Amino acid sequence: MIISINKVAKRYSGVWILKEGSGEFSSPNVVAIIGRNGEGKSTLVKIVSGVVKADGGSVFIDG
């Protein structure tokens, strides 16, 4: 499985939580998303899983 993320963005109440997040991930690799509190790690995972809708950008799973 390949997940491709291109310039994904999300904001809440006018504040950018995630801005232009990009990357490509493929199995069987293990990926760690690291950063400080409030930098959009959980939001990115929620966007990829479909729980939250992105305000911009694109997510492709297996093409």
PDBQT receptor file of N, H, CA, C and O in Angstrom, charges set to zero:
ATOM      1  N   MET A   1       0.843  -1.176   0.000  1.00  0.00    +0.000 N 
ATOM      2  CA  MET A   1       0.000   0.000   0.000  1.00  0.00    +0.000 C 
ATOM      3  C   MET A   1       0.886   1.236   0.000  1.00  0.00    +0.000 C 
ATOM      4  O   MET A   1       1.891   1.285   0.709  1.00  0.00    +0.000 OA
ATOM      5  N   ILE A   2       0.518   2.222  -0.786  1.00  0.00    +0.000 N 
ATOM      6  H   ILE A   2      -0.299   2.181  -1.362  1.00  0.00    +0.000 HD
ATOM      7  CA  ILE A   2       1.238   3.493  -0.838  1.00  0.00    +0.000 C 
ATOM      8  C   ILE A   2       0.259   4.614  -0.498  1.00  0.00    +0.000 C 
ATOM      9  O   ILE A   2      -0.836   4.688  -1.055  1.00  0.00    +0.000 OA
ATOM     10  N   ILE A   3       0.664   5.476   0.416  1.00  0.00    +0.000 N 
ATOM     11  H   ILE A   3       1.553   5.416   0.869  1.00  0.00    +0.000 HD
ATOM     12  CA  ILE A   3      -0.118   6.659   0.762  1.00  0.00    +0.000 C 
ATOM     13  C   ILE A   3       0.694   7.871   0.352  1.00  0.00    +0.000 C 
ATOM     14  O   ILE A   3       1.841   8.035   0.770  1.00  0.00    +0.000 OA
ATOM     15  N   SER A   4       0.093   8.716  -0.467  1.00  0.00    +0.000 N 
ATOM     16  H   SER A   4      -0.838   8.583  -0.806  1.00  0.00    +0.000 HD
ATOM     17  CA  SER A   4       0.755   9.929  -0.931  1.00  0.00    +0.000 C 
ATOM     18  C   SER A   4      -0.035  11.141  -0.446  1.00  0.00    +0.000 C 
ATOM     19  O   SER A   4      -1.240  11.240  -0.679  1.00  0.00    +0.000 OA
ATOM     20  N   ILE A   5       0.649  12.054   0.224  1.00  0.00    +0.000 N 
ATOM     21  H   ILE A   5       1.628  11.973   0.413  1.00  0.00    +0.000 HD
ATOM     22  CA  ILE A   5       0.033  13.256   0.773  1.00  0.00    +0.000 C 
ATOM     23  C   ILE A   5       0.691  14.452   0.096  1.00  0.00    +0.000 C 
ATOM     24  O   ILE A   5       1.916  14.565   0.075  1.00  0.00    +0.000 OA
ATOM     25  N   ASN A   6      -0.133  15.348  -0.459  1.00  0.00    +0.000 N 
ATOM     26  H   ASN A   6      -1.129  15.256  -0.442  1.00  0.00    +0.000 HD
ATOM     27  CA  ASN A   6       0.415  16.482  -1.192  1.00  0.00    +0.000 C 
ATOM     28  C   ASN A   6      -0.197  17.790  -0.699  1.00  0.00    +0.000 C 
ATOM     29  O   ASN A   6      -1.375  18.058  -0.935  1.00  0.00    +0.000 OA
ATOM     30  N   LYS A   7       0.602  18.599  -0.017  1.00  0.00    +0.000 N 
ATOM     31  H   LYS A   7       1.559  18.382   0.175  1.00  0.00    +0.000 HD
ATOM     32  CA  LYS A   7       0.222  19.931   0.457  1.00  0.00    +0.000 C 
ATOM     33  C   LYS A   7      -1.099  19.940   1.232  1.00  0.00    +0.000 C 
ATOM     34  O   LYS A   7      -1.955  20.791   0.992  1.00  0.00    +0.000 OA
ATOM     35  N   VAL A   8      -1.263  18.998   2.154  1.00  0.00    +0.000 N 
ATOM     36  H   VAL A   8      -0.568  18.306   2.349  1.00  0.00    +0.000 HD
ATOM     37  CA  VAL A   8      -2.472  18.915   2.964  1.00  0.00    +0.000 C 
ATOM     38  C   VAL A   8      -2.470  20.047   3.984  1.00  0.00    +0.000 C 
ATOM     39  O   VAL A   8      -1.453  20.320   4.622  1.00  0.00    +0.000 OA
ATOM     40  N   ALA A   9      -3.622  20.704   4.132  1.00  0.00    +0.000 N 
ATOM     41  H   ALA A   9      -4.448  20.483   3.614  1.00  0.00    +0.000 HD
ATOM     42  CA  ALA A   9      -3.738  21.828   5.055  1.00  0.00    +0.000 C 
ATOM     43  C   ALA A   9      -5.035  21.726   5.850  1.00  0.00    +0.000 C 
ATOM     44  O   ALA A   9      -6.049  21.235   5.354  1.00  0.00    +0.000 OA
ATOM     45  N   LYS A  10      -4.982  22.202   7.095  1.00  0.00    +0.000 N 
ATOM     46  H   LYS A  10      -4.158  22.601   7.498  1.00  0.00    +0.000 HD
ATOM     47  CA  LYS A  10      -6.169  22.223   7.951  1.00  0.00    +0.000 C 
ATOM     48  C   LYS A  10      -6.050  23.383   8.916  1.00  0.00    +0.000 C 
ATOM     49  O   LYS A  10      -4.975  23.644   9.455  1.00  0.00    +0.000 OA
ATOM     50  N   ARG A  11      -7.164  24.085   9.133  1.00  0.00    +0.000 N 
ATOM     51  H   ARG A  11      -8.037  23.872   8.695  1.00  0.00    +0.000 HD
ATOM     52  CA  ARG A  11      -7.177  25.148  10.127  1.00  0.00    +0.000 C 
ATOM     53  C   ARG A  11      -8.445  25.057  10.957  1.00  0.00    +0.000 C 
ATOM     54  O   ARG A  11      -9.491  24.614  10.481  1.00  0.00    +0.000 OA
ATOM     55  N   TYR A  12      -8.332  25.477  12.182  1.00  0.00    +0.000 N 
ATOM     56  H   TYR A  12      -7.483  25.836  12.568  1.00  0.00    +0.000 HD
ATOM     57  CA  TYR A  12      -9.450  25.541  13.114  1.00  0.00    +0.000 C 
ATOM     58  C   TYR A  12      -9.546  26.966  13.631  1.00  0.00    +0.000 C 
ATOM     59  O   TYR A  12      -8.561  27.530  14.109  1.00  0.00    +0.000 OA
ATOM     60  N   SER A  13     -10.731  27.541  13.534  1.00  0.00    +0.000 N 
ATOM     61  H   SER A  13     -11.531  27.083  13.146  1.00  0.00    +0.000 HD
ATOM     62  CA  SER A  13     -10.975  28.916  14.011  1.00  0.00    +0.000 C 
ATOM     63  C   SER A  13      -9.964  29.911  13.441  1.00  0.00    +0.000 C 
ATOM     64  O   SER A  13      -9.511  30.819  14.139  1.00  0.00    +0.000 OA
ATOM     65  N   GLY A  14      -9.616  29.729  12.169  1.00  0.00    +0.000 N 
ATOM     66  H   GLY A  14      -9.984  28.991  11.602  1.00  0.00    +0.000 HD
ATOM     67  CA  GLY A  14      -8.705  30.650  11.502  1.00  0.00    +0.000 C 
ATOM     68  C   GLY A  14      -7.230  30.434  11.775  1.00  0.00    +0.000 C 
ATOM     69  O   GLY A  14      -6.392  31.152  11.230  1.00  0.00    +0.000 OA
ATOM     70  N   VAL A  15      -6.891  29.450  12.616  1.00  0.00    +0.000 N 
ATOM     71  H   VAL A  15      -7.571  28.866  13.059  1.00  0.00    +0.000 HD
ATOM     72  CA  VAL A  15      -5.488  29.172  12.948  1.00  0.00    +0.000 C 
ATOM     73  C   VAL A  15      -5.040  27.932  12.177  1.00  0.00    +0.000 C 
ATOM     74  O   VAL A  15      -5.677  26.881  12.256  1.00  0.00    +0.000 OA
ATOM     75  N   TRP A  16      -3.946  28.060  11.435  1.00  0.00    +0.000 N 
ATOM     76  H   TRP A  16      -3.429  28.913  11.370  1.00  0.00    +0.000 HD
ATOM     77  CA  TRP A  16      -3.423  26.926  10.679  1.00  0.00    +0.000 C 
ATOM     78  C   TRP A  16      -2.819  25.903  11.637  1.00  0.00    +0.000 C 
ATOM     79  O   TRP A  16      -1.859  26.200  12.348  1.00  0.00    +0.000 OA
ATOM     80  N   ILE A  17      -3.382  24.703  11.652  1.00  0.00    +0.000 N 
ATOM     81  H   ILE A  17      -4.162  24.462  11.075  1.00  0.00    +0.000 HD
ATOM     82  CA  ILE A  17      -2.866  23.615  12.459  1.00  0.00    +0.000 C 
ATOM     83  C   ILE A  17      -1.884  22.790  11.632  1.00  0.00    +0.000 C 
ATOM     84  O   ILE A  17      -0.868  22.309  12.135  1.00  0.00    +0.000 OA
ATOM     85  N   LEU A  18      -2.209  22.642  10.373  1.00  0.00    +0.000 N 
ATOM     86  H   LEU A  18      -3.034  23.032   9.964  1.00  0.00    +0.000 HD
ATOM     87  CA  LEU A  18      -1.372  21.875   9.446  1.00  0.00    +0.000 C 
ATOM     88  C   LEU A  18      -1.330  22.648   8.139  1.00  0.00    +0.000 C 
ATOM     89  O   LEU A  18      -2.378  22.976   7.582  1.00  0.00    +0.000 OA
ATOM     90  N   LYS A  19      -0.137  22.942   7.645  1.00  0.00    +0.000 N 
ATOM     91  H   LYS A  19       0.714  22.675   8.098  1.00  0.00    +0.000 HD
ATOM     92  CA  LYS A  19      -0.016  23.749   6.433  1.00  0.00    +0.000 C 
ATOM     93  C   LYS A  19       0.997  23.109   5.490  1.00  0.00    +0.000 C 
ATOM     94  O   LYS A  19       2.180  22.993   5.812  1.00  0.00    +0.000 OA
ATOM     95  N   GLU A  20       0.516  22.698   4.330  1.00  0.00    +0.000 N 
ATOM     96  H   GLU A  20      -0.444  22.791   4.069  1.00  0.00    +0.000 HD
ATOM     97  CA  GLU A  20       1.348  22.115   3.275  1.00  0.00    +0.000 C 
ATOM     98  C   GLU A  20       2.108  20.877   3.726  1.00  0.00    +0.000 C 
ATOM     99  O   GLU A  20       3.303  20.746   3.458  1.00  0.00    +0.000 OA
ATOM    100  N   GLY A  21       1.417  19.968   4.411  1.00  0.00    +0.000 N 
ATOM    101  H   GLY A  21       0.447  20.074   4.629  1.00  0.00    +0.000 HD
ATOM    102  CA  GLY A  21       2.022  18.696   4.786  1.00  0.00    +0.000 C 
ATOM    103  C   GLY A  21       2.119  17.780   3.582  1.00  0.00    +0.000 C 
ATOM    104  O   GLY A  21       1.115  17.542   2.910  1.00  0.00    +0.000 OA
ATOM    105  N   SER A  22       3.302  17.261   3.294  1.00  0.00    +0.000 N 
ATOM    106  H   SER A  22       4.117  17.454   3.840  1.00  0.00    +0.000 HD
ATOM    107  CA  SER A  22       3.504  16.394   2.137  1.00  0.00    +0.000 C 
ATOM    108  C   SER A  22       4.389  15.211   2.505  1.00  0.00    +0.000 C 
ATOM    109  O   SER A  22       5.224  15.295   3.405  1.00  0.00    +0.000 OA
ATOM    110  N   GLY A  23       4.190  14.111   1.794  1.00  0.00    +0.000 N 
ATOM    111  H   GLY A  23       3.512  14.042   1.063  1.00  0.00    +0.000 HD
ATOM    112  CA  GLY A  23       5.028  12.943   2.003  1.00  0.00    +0.000 C 
ATOM    113  C   GLY A  23       4.471  11.731   1.289  1.00  0.00    +0.000 C 
ATOM    114  O   GLY A  23       3.334  11.739   0.818  1.00  0.00    +0.000 OA
ATOM    115  N   GLU A  24       5.277  10.697   1.215  1.00  0.00    +0.000 N 
ATOM    116  H   GLU A  24       6.201  10.691   1.598  1.00  0.00    +0.000 HD
ATOM    117  CA  GLU A  24       4.846   9.442   0.599  1.00  0.00    +0.000 C 
ATOM    118  C   GLU A  24       5.300   8.304   1.499  1.00  0.00    +0.000 C 
ATOM    119  O   GLU A  24       6.455   8.249   1.919  1.00  0.00    +0.000 OA
ATOM    120  N   PHE A  25       4.375   7.396   1.790  1.00  0.00    +0.000 N 
ATOM    121  H   PHE A  25       3.436   7.440   1.449  1.00  0.00    +0.000 HD
ATOM    122  CA  PHE A  25       4.629   6.299   2.716  1.00  0.00    +0.000 C 
ATOM    123  C   PHE A  25       4.222   4.993   2.064  1.00  0.00    +0.000 C 
ATOM    124  O   PHE A  25       3.161   4.918   1.445  1.00  0.00    +0.000 OA
ATOM    125  N   SER A  26       5.043   3.967   2.191  1.00  0.00    +0.000 N 
ATOM    126  H   SER A  26       5.905   4.029   2.694  1.00  0.00    +0.000 HD
ATOM    127  CA  SER A  26       4.699   2.675   1.603  1.00  0.00    +0.000 C 
ATOM    128  C   SER A  26       4.980   1.556   2.598  1.00  0.00    +0.000 C 
ATOM    129  O   SER A  26       5.880   1.653   3.431  1.00  0.00    +0.000 OA
ATOM    130  N   SER A  27       4.187   0.490   2.492  1.00  0.00    +0.000 N 
ATOM    131  H   SER A  27       3.455   0.410   1.815  1.00  0.00    +0.000 HD
ATOM    132  CA  SER A  27       4.403  -0.660   3.374  1.00  0.00    +0.000 C 
ATOM    133  C   SER A  27       5.508  -1.514   2.775  1.00  0.00    +0.000 C 
ATOM    134  O   SER A  27       5.696  -1.489   1.559  1.00  0.00    +0.000 OA
ATOM    135  N   PRO A  28       6.221  -2.241   3.553  1.00  0.00    +0.000 N 
ATOM    136  CA  PRO A  28       6.060  -2.547   4.971  1.00  0.00    +0.000 C 
ATOM    137  C   PRO A  28       6.851  -1.621   5.884  1.00  0.00    +0.000 C 
ATOM    138  O   PRO A  28       7.180  -2.010   7.005  1.00  0.00    +0.000 OA
ATOM    139  N   ASN A  29       7.167  -0.415   5.440  1.00  0.00    +0.000 N 
ATOM    140  H   ASN A  29       6.900  -0.099   4.530  1.00  0.00    +0.000 HD
ATOM    141  CA  ASN A  29       7.956   0.515   6.249  1.00  0.00    +0.000 C 
ATOM    142  C   ASN A  29       7.186   0.977   7.476  1.00  0.00    +0.000 C 
ATOM    143  O   ASN A  29       5.961   1.091   7.444  1.00  0.00    +0.000 OA
ATOM    144  N   VAL A  30       7.905   1.240   8.548  1.00  0.00    +0.000 N 
ATOM    145  H   VAL A  30       8.900   1.147   8.573  1.00  0.00    +0.000 HD
ATOM    146  CA  VAL A  30       7.334   1.815   9.756  1.00  0.00    +0.000 C 
ATOM    147  C   VAL A  30       7.666   3.308   9.743  1.00  0.00    +0.000 C 
ATOM    148  O   VAL A  30       8.814   3.695   9.527  1.00  0.00    +0.000 OA
ATOM    149  N   VAL A  31       6.654   4.135   9.974  1.00  0.00    +0.000 N 
ATOM    150  H   VAL A  31       5.721   3.821  10.148  1.00  0.00    +0.000 HD
ATOM    151  CA  VAL A  31       6.834   5.584   9.918  1.00  0.00    +0.000 C 
ATOM    152  C   VAL A  31       6.489   6.183  11.268  1.00  0.00    +0.000 C 
ATOM    153  O   VAL A  31       5.495   5.805  11.887  1.00  0.00    +0.000 OA
ATOM    154  N   ALA A  32       7.307   7.115  11.721  1.00  0.00    +0.000 N 
ATOM    155  H   ALA A  32       8.115   7.422  11.218  1.00  0.00    +0.000 HD
ATOM    156  CA  ALA A  32       7.018   7.863  12.938  1.00  0.00    +0.000 C 
ATOM    157  C   ALA A  32       6.843   9.330  12.571  1.00  0.00    +0.000 C 
ATOM    158  O   ALA A  32       7.666   9.904  11.858  1.00  0.00    +0.000 OA
ATOM    159  N   ILE A  33       5.779   9.921  13.056  1.00  0.00    +0.000 N 
ATOM    160  H   ILE A  33       5.110   9.454  13.634  1.00  0.00    +0.000 HD
ATOM    161  CA  ILE A  33       5.544  11.348  12.856  1.00  0.00    +0.000 C 
ATOM    162  C   ILE A  33       5.838  12.009  14.198  1.00  0.00    +0.000 C 
ATOM    163  O   ILE A  33       5.154  11.757  15.190  1.00  0.00    +0.000 OA
ATOM    164  N   ILE A  34       6.858  12.855  14.214  1.00  0.00    +0.000 N 
ATOM    165  H   ILE A  34       7.413  13.060  13.408  1.00  0.00    +0.000 HD
ATOM    166  CA  ILE A  34       7.276  13.458  15.476  1.00  0.00    +0.000 C 
ATOM    167  C   ILE A  34       7.195  14.971  15.388  1.00  0.00    +0.000 C 
ATOM    168  O   ILE A  34       7.283  15.549  14.304  1.00  0.00    +0.000 OA
ATOM    169  N   GLY A  35       7.028  15.600  16.527  1.00  0.00    +0.000 N 
ATOM    170  H   GLY A  35       6.956  15.131  17.407  1.00  0.00    +0.000 HD
ATOM    171  CA  GLY A  35       6.980  17.052  16.596  1.00  0.00    +0.000 C 
ATOM    172  C   GLY A  35       6.456  17.492  17.940  1.00  0.00    +0.000 C 
ATOM    173  O   GLY A  35       6.060  16.675  18.771  1.00  0.00    +0.000 OA
ATOM    174  N   ARG A  36       6.460  18.784  18.140  1.00  0.00    +0.000 N 
ATOM    175  H   ARG A  36       6.782  19.448  17.465  1.00  0.00    +0.000 HD
ATOM    176  CA  ARG A  36       5.987  19.352  19.400  1.00  0.00    +0.000 C 
ATOM    177  C   ARG A  36       4.461  19.329  19.457  1.00  0.00    +0.000 C 
ATOM    178  O   ARG A  36       3.790  19.074  18.457  1.00  0.00    +0.000 OA
ATOM    179  N   ASN A  37       3.933  19.600  20.639  1.00  0.00    +0.000 N 
ATOM    180  H   ASN A  37       4.477  19.807  21.451  1.00  0.00    +0.000 HD
ATOM    181  CA  ASN A  37       2.482  19.673  20.811  1.00  0.00    +0.000 C 
ATOM    182  C   ASN A  37       1.895  20.749  19.909  1.00  0.00    +0.000 C 
ATOM    183  O   ASN A  37       2.447  21.841  19.782  1.00  0.00    +0.000 OA
ATOM    184  N   GLY A  38       0.765  20.423  19.285  1.00  0.00    +0.000 N 
ATOM    185  H   GLY A  38       0.316  19.536  19.389  1.00  0.00    +0.000 HD
ATOM    186  CA  GLY A  38       0.063  21.394  18.461  1.00  0.00    +0.000 C 
ATOM    187  C   GLY A  38       0.604  21.582  17.067  1.00  0.00    +0.000 C 
ATOM    188  O   GLY A  38       0.234  22.550  16.402  1.00  0.00    +0.000 OA
ATOM    189  N   GLU A  39       1.463  20.701  16.592  1.00  0.00    +0.000 N 
ATOM    190  H   GLU A  39       1.764  19.915  17.131  1.00  0.00    +0.000 HD
ATOM    191  CA  GLU A  39       2.047  20.862  15.262  1.00  0.00    +0.000 C 
ATOM    192  C   GLU A  39       1.316  20.087  14.174  1.00  0.00    +0.000 C 
ATOM    193  O   GLU A  39       1.759  20.085  13.025  1.00  0.00    +0.000 OA
ATOM    194  N   GLY A  40       0.201  19.424  14.506  1.00  0.00    +0.000 N 
ATOM    195  H   GLY A  40      -0.159  19.425  15.439  1.00  0.00    +0.000 HD
ATOM    196  CA  GLY A  40      -0.629  18.808  13.476  1.00  0.00    +0.000 C 
ATOM    197  C   GLY A  40      -0.432  17.327  13.245  1.00  0.00    +0.000 C 
ATOM    198  O   GLY A  40      -0.935  16.795  12.255  1.00  0.00    +0.000 OA
ATOM    199  N   LYS A  41       0.277  16.645  14.118  1.00  0.00    +0.000 N 
ATOM    200  H   LYS A  41       0.685  17.077  14.922  1.00  0.00    +0.000 HD
ATOM    201  CA  LYS A  41       0.513  15.198  13.933  1.00  0.00    +0.000 C 
ATOM    202  C   LYS A  41      -0.786  14.411  13.951  1.00  0.00    +0.000 C 
ATOM    203  O   LYS A  41      -1.059  13.636  13.035  1.00  0.00    +0.000 OA
ATOM    204  N   SER A  42      -1.578  14.606  14.980  1.00  0.00    +0.000 N 
ATOM    205  H   SER A  42      -1.356  15.235  15.724  1.00  0.00    +0.000 HD
ATOM    206  CA  SER A  42      -2.855  13.887  15.087  1.00  0.00    +0.000 C 
ATOM    207  C   SER A  42      -3.814  14.314  13.982  1.00  0.00    +0.000 C 
ATOM    208  O   SER A  42      -4.551  13.489  13.441  1.00  0.00    +0.000 OA
ATOM    209  N   THR A  43      -3.804  15.585  13.653  1.00  0.00    +0.000 N 
ATOM    210  H   THR A  43      -3.206  16.254  14.093  1.00  0.00    +0.000 HD
ATOM    211  CA  THR A  43      -4.668  16.080  12.584  1.00  0.00    +0.000 C 
ATOM    212  C   THR A  43      -4.314  15.421  11.255  1.00  0.00    +0.000 C 
ATOM    213  O   THR A  43      -5.213  15.060  10.495  1.00  0.00    +0.000 OA
ATOM    214  N   LEU A  44      -3.041  15.259  10.960  1.00  0.00    +0.000 N 
ATOM    215  H   LEU A  44      -2.311  15.552  11.577  1.00  0.00    +0.000 HD
ATOM    216  CA  LEU A  44      -2.615  14.598   9.732  1.00  0.00    +0.000 C 
ATOM    217  C   LEU A  44      -3.120  13.159   9.679  1.00  0.00    +0.000 C 
ATOM    218  O   LEU A  44      -3.628  12.719   8.648  1.00  0.00    +0.000 OA
ATOM    219  N   VAL A  45      -2.987  12.429  10.774  1.00  0.00    +0.000 N 
ATOM    220  H   VAL A  45      -2.574  12.787  11.611  1.00  0.00    +0.000 HD
ATOM    221  CA  VAL A  45      -3.462  11.045  10.820  1.00  0.00    +0.000 C 
ATOM    222  C   VAL A  45      -4.975  11.005  10.653  1.00  0.00    +0.000 C 
ATOM    223  O   VAL A  45      -5.494  10.122   9.970  1.00  0.00    +0.000 OA
ATOM    224  N   LYS A  46      -5.688  11.939  11.258  1.00  0.00    +0.000 N 
ATOM    225  H   LYS A  46      -5.267  12.656  11.813  1.00  0.00    +0.000 HD
ATOM    226  CA  LYS A  46      -7.150  11.985  11.123  1.00  0.00    +0.000 C 
ATOM    227  C   LYS A  46      -7.569  12.299   9.695  1.00  0.00    +0.000 C 
ATOM    228  O   LYS A  46      -8.569  11.762   9.219  1.00  0.00    +0.000 OA
ATOM    229  N   ILE A  47      -6.834  13.146   9.008  1.00  0.00    +0.000 N 
ATOM    230  H   ILE A  47      -6.021  13.582   9.395  1.00  0.00    +0.000 HD
ATOM    231  CA  ILE A  47      -7.140  13.460   7.609  1.00  0.00    +0.000 C 
ATOM    232  C   ILE A  47      -6.909  12.236   6.732  1.00  0.00    +0.000 C 
ATOM    233  O   ILE A  47      -7.752  11.911   5.895  1.00  0.00    +0.000 OA
ATOM    234  N   VAL A  48      -5.788  11.556   6.908  1.00  0.00    +0.000 N 
ATOM    235  H   VAL A  48      -5.104  11.820   7.587  1.00  0.00    +0.000 HD
ATOM    236  CA  VAL A  48      -5.477  10.370   6.101  1.00  0.00    +0.000 C 
ATOM    237  C   VAL A  48      -6.510   9.267   6.337  1.00  0.00    +0.000 C 
ATOM    238  O   VAL A  48      -6.885   8.557   5.403  1.00  0.00    +0.000 OA
ATOM    239  N   SER A  49      -6.969   9.122   7.580  1.00  0.00    +0.000 N 
ATOM    240  H   SER A  49      -6.665   9.699   8.339  1.00  0.00    +0.000 HD
ATOM    241  CA  SER A  49      -7.936   8.066   7.899  1.00  0.00    +0.000 C 
ATOM    242  C   SER A  49      -9.366   8.452   7.551  1.00  0.00    +0.000 C 
ATOM    243  O   SER A  49     -10.256   7.605   7.610  1.00  0.00    +0.000 OA
ATOM    244  N   GLY A  50      -9.610   9.712   7.190  1.00  0.00    +0.000 N 
ATOM    245  H   GLY A  50      -8.887  10.400   7.142  1.00  0.00    +0.000 HD
ATOM    246  CA  GLY A  50     -10.942  10.135   6.775  1.00  0.00    +0.000 C 
ATOM    247  C   GLY A  50     -11.831  10.648   7.887  1.00  0.00    +0.000 C 
ATOM    248  O   GLY A  50     -13.011  10.909   7.656  1.00  0.00    +0.000 OA
ATOM    249  N   VAL A  51     -11.298  10.800   9.085  1.00  0.00    +0.000 N 
ATOM    250  H   VAL A  51     -10.339  10.588   9.273  1.00  0.00    +0.000 HD
ATOM    251  CA  VAL A  51     -12.086  11.294  10.221  1.00  0.00    +0.000 C 
ATOM    252  C   VAL A  51     -12.318  12.803  10.103  1.00  0.00    +0.000 C 
ATOM    253  O   VAL A  51     -13.383  13.303  10.466  1.00  0.00    +0.000 OA
ATOM    254  N   VAL A  52     -11.316  13.521   9.594  1.00  0.00    +0.000 N 
ATOM    255  H   VAL A  52     -10.452  13.115   9.300  1.00  0.00    +0.000 HD
ATOM    256  CA  VAL A  52     -11.377  14.974   9.443  1.00  0.00    +0.000 C 
ATOM    257  C   VAL A  52     -11.151  15.315   7.980  1.00  0.00    +0.000 C 
ATOM    258  O   VAL A  52     -10.313  14.701   7.319  1.00  0.00    +0.000 OA
ATOM    259  N   LYS A  53     -11.896  16.296   7.468  1.00  0.00    +0.000 N 
ATOM    260  H   LYS A  53     -12.576  16.795   8.005  1.00  0.00    +0.000 HD
ATOM    261  CA  LYS A  53     -11.718  16.737   6.086  1.00  0.00    +0.000 C 
ATOM    262  C   LYS A  53     -10.675  17.846   6.016  1.00  0.00    +0.000 C 
ATOM    263  O   LYS A  53     -10.711  18.797   6.797  1.00  0.00    +0.000 OA
ATOM    264  N   ALA A  54      -9.752  17.715   5.078  1.00  0.00    +0.000 N 
ATOM    265  H   ALA A  54      -9.723  16.942   4.443  1.00  0.00    +0.000 HD
ATOM    266  CA  ALA A  54      -8.703  18.722   4.900  1.00  0.00    +0.000 C 
ATOM    267  C   ALA A  54      -9.289  19.978   4.260  1.00  0.00    +0.000 C 
ATOM    268  O   ALA A  54     -10.259  19.898   3.506  1.00  0.00    +0.000 OA
ATOM    269  N   ASP A  55      -8.705  21.131   4.556  1.00  0.00    +0.000 N 
ATOM    270  H   ASP A  55      -7.917  21.196   5.169  1.00  0.00    +0.000 HD
ATOM    271  CA  ASP A  55      -9.100  22.381   3.934  1.00  0.00    +0.000 C 
ATOM    272  C   ASP A  55      -8.393  22.597   2.596  1.00  0.00    +0.000 C 
ATOM    273  O   ASP A  55      -8.775  23.477   1.825  1.00  0.00    +0.000 OA
ATOM    274  N   GLY A  56      -7.378  21.805   2.327  1.00  0.00    +0.000 N 
ATOM    275  H   GLY A  56      -7.068  21.090   2.954  1.00  0.00    +0.000 HD
ATOM    276  CA  GLY A  56      -6.659  21.930   1.067  1.00  0.00    +0.000 C 
ATOM    277  C   GLY A  56      -5.729  20.761   0.880  1.00  0.00    +0.000 C 
ATOM    278  O   GLY A  56      -5.464  20.017   1.824  1.00  0.00    +0.000 OA
ATOM    279  N   GLY A  57      -5.231  20.590  -0.326  1.00  0.00    +0.000 N 
ATOM    280  H   GLY A  57      -5.447  21.194  -1.093  1.00  0.00    +0.000 HD
ATOM    281  CA  GLY A  57      -4.303  19.510  -0.624  1.00  0.00    +0.000 C 
ATOM    282  C   GLY A  57      -5.013  18.237  -1.023  1.00  0.00    +0.000 C 
ATOM    283  O   GLY A  57      -6.225  18.232  -1.237  1.00  0.00    +0.000 OA
ATOM    284  N   SER A  58      -4.248  17.144  -1.124  1.00  0.00    +0.000 N 
ATOM    285  H   SER A  58      -3.263  17.148  -0.951  1.00  0.00    +0.000 HD
ATOM    286  CA  SER A  58      -4.822  15.875  -1.572  1.00  0.00    +0.000 C 
ATOM    287  C   SER A  58      -4.138  14.702  -0.865  1.00  0.00    +0.000 C 
ATOM    288  O   SER A  58      -2.972  14.765  -0.474  1.00  0.00    +0.000 OA
ATOM    289  N   VAL A  59      -4.922  13.629  -0.722  1.00  0.00    +0.000 N 
ATOM    290  H   VAL A  59      -5.869  13.577  -1.039  1.00  0.00    +0.000 HD
ATOM    291  CA  VAL A  59      -4.426  12.382  -0.152  1.00  0.00    +0.000 C 
ATOM    292  C   VAL A  59      -4.799  11.268  -1.115  1.00  0.00    +0.000 C 
ATOM    293  O   VAL A  59      -5.967  11.123  -1.475  1.00  0.00    +0.000 OA
ATOM    294  N   PHE A  60      -3.822  10.484  -1.533  1.00  0.00    +0.000 N 
ATOM    295  H   PHE A  60      -2.873  10.601  -1.240  1.00  0.00    +0.000 HD
ATOM    296  CA  PHE A  60      -4.067   9.351  -2.423  1.00  0.00    +0.000 C 
ATOM    297  C   PHE A  60      -3.615   8.072  -1.733  1.00  0.00    +0.000 C 
ATOM    298  O   PHE A  60      -2.499   7.995  -1.218  1.00  0.00    +0.000 OA
ATOM    299  N   ILE A  61      -4.484   7.073  -1.727  1.00  0.00    +0.000 N 
ATOM    300  H   ILE A  61      -5.390   7.135  -2.145  1.00  0.00    +0.000 HD
ATOM    301  CA  ILE A  61      -4.157   5.781  -1.167  1.00  0.00    +0.000 C 
ATOM    302  C   ILE A  61      -4.199   4.760  -2.299  1.00  0.00    +0.000 C 
ATOM    303  O   ILE A  61      -5.240   4.567  -2.925  1.00  0.00    +0.000 OA
ATOM    304  N   ASP A  62      -3.077   4.111  -2.559  1.00  0.00    +0.000 N 
ATOM    305  H   ASP A  62      -2.231   4.267  -2.050  1.00  0.00    +0.000 HD
ATOM    306  CA  ASP A  62      -2.920   3.175  -3.679  1.00  0.00    +0.000 C 
ATOM    307  C   ASP A  62      -3.284   3.825  -5.003  1.00  0.00    +0.000 C 
ATOM    308  O   ASP A  62      -4.004   3.239  -5.811  1.00  0.00    +0.000 OA
ATOM    309  N   GLY A  63      -2.792   5.027  -5.223  1.00  0.00    +0.000 N 
ATOM    310  H   GLY A  63      -2.207   5.503  -4.567  1.00  0.00    +0.000 HD
ATOM    311  CA  GLY A  63      -2.990   5.704  -6.495  1.00  0.00    +0.000 C 
ATOM    312  C   GLY A  63      -4.185   6.585  -6.478  1.00  0.00    +0.000 C 
ATOM    313  O   GLY A  63      -4.491   7.230  -7.481  1.00  0.00    +0.000 OA
TER     314      GLY A  63
